Each structure stands twice: as C-alpha cells, then as structure tokens.
Amino acid sequence: VVLPMSSEEPDSAYIYFKDQFQKLTPNPIVMLNFDKTTAQNPKLNDSLQKAKLIFISGGDQTRFMNVVANTPVYASIHKAFDNGSIISGTSAGAAVMSEKMITGNQKLEKEYSGTFDNIRYDNLETNQGLGLLTNAIVDQHFLKRSRYNRLISAMVEFPNLTGIGIDESTAIIVNGNEISVVGESEVIVMKKPKGIKKSAQNKLISMENLEMSIYNEGQKFTIDNK
C-alpha cells in the first residue's frame, strides 16, 4: 500500500513507486490516498492493516500527519507494524517515523529554509509523528542539504534521543534497536550531548561534548532505549 498524502501530486508519487516496485514483487500495489473523511473508513483501514508493506511518499511530513494524526489510519499503521508489516518511506516518509517529528520550520524565523544557518535553542519546530521510532529523531536529505545545524538543534531540545541524519539514495533498516545502513551514501548519528548551556539573551547554546558517528552500506549501529 502506498500512502501518498505527503505529496502535492499523490498520483505521480504512486505511479513512480509502482513502476519501481512491481519489478521486485508479484504482489498487488495499491494507493490509499486518505483524507479527513476517508480516514474513518473501516474497509480502507482494514486493507491498510493487512498490507505486507506500507510505503509513505515524500513531500511535506506535516501535510501527512494533518491527515493521519488521531485517526483510525494512525492506529491501522501501528497495527500493521505490530503484525509484522514493513513500514517504509522516503524523505517526508522517513521524517514521520519519529515520535518527535522535525517539520523543517524554525520558530525564530518567519521564512522556511532548507537548512538552519545557526544553532539556537527553542528554534526547532517539531510535531507529532507516527511514533514508530520513540527513541530517535530522523532527518533526511542530510548531507546533500547540510542539515547538521538542524539535527544538533534537535539534540539540544531532546538530549535523550538519538539523532539520525539519512542522506539521499540511502536508507536505514530498523529492527528493534539495531539499525542497518544500505544505499549509496552515508548516515550521520548524533547522541549523548553533554554540558548544554543556553543563553537567555540571544538563545545561543554551548555544548561540551556530542557523540557523532558516520556509517555507510553494510554497517550497523544500535540506538539506546528512551
């Protein structure tokens, strides 16, 4: 099942995925483009729960969660996951996996920017995500768009979480607390910030230490329990 609600062009997102994936599996591939009304539909939700794989398209993760949050679709995704289904996604579809979801917006800046040009506390905007990952926060297009400042900001706001920055053409496979890396580029992992101090005057921060690791295809790492 393809869930294209992140995308401004859901039909195109579905067709692109289907063209790629039908080369790999004989299983039927269908699109369920939920809205606030159809999100309540028991028949559609039953189909979603029974999917062997659920794929969430790229686009705007906030657009996706505005449809899904606090609806039967949210519960159906979790039920499918609990029953052993694979929940996957790209770009926005990766960002929604976290319980704390990065929206991309800055609280202290009016205009959206693809990256952050500074590190300040109480600047990172987060909303409710799917919560399939409760002990990590995910960012995407990471190296390509130089999103280090954004993920460091997340470490300031949520020091008990593991920050995972996934580059383009790269993926992580999560199995419990063990994570495997596949793809063409790298994954940046940040955790255990220490000695964080916040300036009340200008919201700048200082940090004495932060663990950072870089992984590529075939390598594995673990994330700590929340």
Order of alpha helices (4+ residues) and beta strands (2+ residues): beta-alpha-alpha-beta-alpha-alpha-beta-alpha-beta-beta-beta-alpha-beta-beta-beta-beta-beta-beta-beta-beta
